[in-house]
Amino acid sequence: MRSVLMVFAVLAVVAARPQQQQQLQQRPIAILSQDAVVNSDGSFHSRFETEDGVRRQEVGQLRQLGGKDVAEVVQGQVQYSDREGNQYDLRFTADENGYHPEGAHLPQPPPIPAEIQRSIEYNLAHPEEDESQKYTS
């Protein structure tokens, strides 16, 4: 029984080996075009395209926030396809408020319930009530 298990273990290792070798022997993806410029004012643009259909471009600049504070604002787009041939288009903005991706393939949050939306709108329209409540407790 023990020798039968040993034979199966050896066969499993041998069967997995060609798959590992195939993964290691994949050739690199060529870059078809590439361009990047960084300006002295902190602005930049870059783009590239690869032979497997990936295209990316982005532009960035510095934004004055007040005082000595600055933020880098970057806008870009990436296009690619998966192994099944599905095309994806991702647009994004990154700024002092974070990273904001947009794409039809990205999950979307559920809508805000009407009661919560009315409450938010009321609070935004009446900020003074929030301040007065803070000090009466």
N, C-alpha and C positions, 0 to 999 in steps of 0.2 A: 504494500500500500504506500509506504513511504517513497519507494522508488518511482511509483506512478506519479505522485505529487511532484517529485523533483523533475521528472520529464516534462510535465505540464508547465512548471515554472520556467524551465529553460526554453521551451517553445514560445512562451509568452514574451520573454526577453528578446529572442531572435526575431519574432514577428514585429515587435515594436521598433526594432533598430532601423529598418529601411525608411520608416516614416520619419524618424528623427534625422536621418541623413538627408532626406529630401527637403526638410524644413531648413537645414543648414546650408543647402546648396542653392537656395533661391538667389537669383542675381539681383544686384542693386537696381533701383529705379533711377533712370537718368533724368536730370533736370534739363528741360528743353529751353527755358528762358528764365532769366533772373535779373532783377534790377532793384537797386536800393540807393537812396540818397538821404543823407543826414545833413541838415543845414545848421548853420551857426546859431540860429535863434531857437533851436530845439525841435523844429518841425522836421518831419521825415515822410518819406513814402517808400514802400517796398512792394514787390510783387514777384511771384514765381509760378511756373507751370511745369509739371512733371509728365513723363511719357505715359503714366497710367491715368491721366486725366485730372489730376488734382491741380486746382488753380487757387491762389490766394493773393489778395492784395489788401493793403492797409495804408492809411495816412494818419499822421499824428501831429499834434501841435501842443504847445503849452498854453494853459489858461490861467490868467491871474485871478486868484480867489480873494484877494484883499491883503493888504500889508505885504509881507514877504512870501506869503503862501501861494504856491502855484500847483497846478495839477496837470498831468499829461492826459490829453483827450485823444483816444484812438478810435477810428472807425474803419471797419474792414468787412471783407466778404471771403468766404471759402466755399469752393464747389468741389464735390468729390462723388464717387459712386462706390457702393459696397460690392462684395463678391458676387452678389446676385444680380447686379446691374442697376439697382435702384439709385437714382440721382438725388443728391442732397445739396441744398443751397443754404448756407448759414451766414447771416448778416449779424454784425455785432458792433457795440459801442462799449468802450471802457473809459470811465472818467472818475471823478472824485466820489461818485455815488456807486461805483462798482462796475461789474461786468454785466452787460445786458445783451444776451443772444436772442436772435429771432430766426425762426425757421419753421416751415410747415411740419417737419418731422419731430419737433420738440413737444413734450407734453404740455398741456395747458391747464392752469388751475381751474377749479370749478367756479362758476359765477358767485359773486357775493350775494347772500340772501337779501331780499328786498328790505326786511326789517333792519338788518345791520347797515345796509347802504343808507337808509333814511337816518339812522342814528349818527353815522359818520358825517353826513351832510349837515345835520343839525349842529353837531359839535364844531364843525368848521365854520358855520355861520354865526355861532355864539361863543367865541373863545373867552369872552369876559366872564361868563358863568363858570367856566372851569377854574379860572384864577380866584374868583371869590369863594368858591367851595374849598379851596386849598387851605385857607386861613381860618375858617369858622369852626373847625373840629376841636 
